[in-house]
Amino acid sequence: MPQKSPDPVRLEREEAWIGDAVLSLFARQYLLRTTGTMDAVEFTALTCNSFLSAFGPPTRMESRIGQIYQTSGLEPAFAFIEKEFLPLYLKQKQKRKKGQP
């Protein structure tokens, strides 16, 4: 009997579940390191689906983080987040500080 291929939708969701945890850890460490606070508003701004949707489907973005984590480890996953997501987060944070939409 041939082996059943893994369901690609389920695989993406599983990778996204891991990626979400990695993104959350990155955000918490980043906020503690840069602000010294446990700021829930900024944590949400960096991890929410509406932010991630600026880069593509949120599940796909979290899945990509999960893939990097699973194949290369935490530091490469953090480096990916810092390179790909952090610049837009910082730009949006500046706008929030100025009270712009």
C-alpha positions, -999 to 999 in steps of 0.1 A, spaced: 0 0 0 15 34 -10 22 59 17 -1 88 19 15 121 12 13 147 40 -15 171 37 1 204 26 -25 226 44 -20 207 76 18 208 72 17 246 67 -5 250 98 18 229 119 48 249 108 29 281 114 20 270 149 57 266 156 65 298 138 40 318 159 58 306 190 92 316 176 78 351 166 63 355 200 96 347 217 115 371 194 90 399 201 92 394 239 130 393 240 132 423 216 108 444 237 126 436 269 160 443 254 150 475 237 124 490 260 128 472 293 91 467 295 65 440 289 44 461 266 14 442 254 4 468 228 38 466 211 39 429 214 6 427 196 17 452 170 47 429 161 29 396 162 -7 401 151 -22 388 119 -29 423 106 8 432 108 19 399 92 -6 403 64 15 432 51 39 405 40 15 379 27 -10 354 43 -2 354 80 -2 316 82 23 315 54 45 340 71 44 321 104 50 289 85 82 303 69 95 312 104 86 277 116 104 262 86 136 282 93 135 273 130 130 236 123 157 234 96 183 258 110 175 267 146 165 297 166 191 322 157 185 320 119 148 323 126 154 353 147 177 368 120 149 362 94 124 380 116 148 409 122 156 413 85 121 408 71 96 420 97 114 444 121 119 473 96 82 477 89 73 472 126 98 501 135 83 523 108 48 517 120 59 523 156 72 557 146 39 565 131 20 554 162 43 576 183 35 606 161 -2 598 163 -5 591 126 -28 564 111 
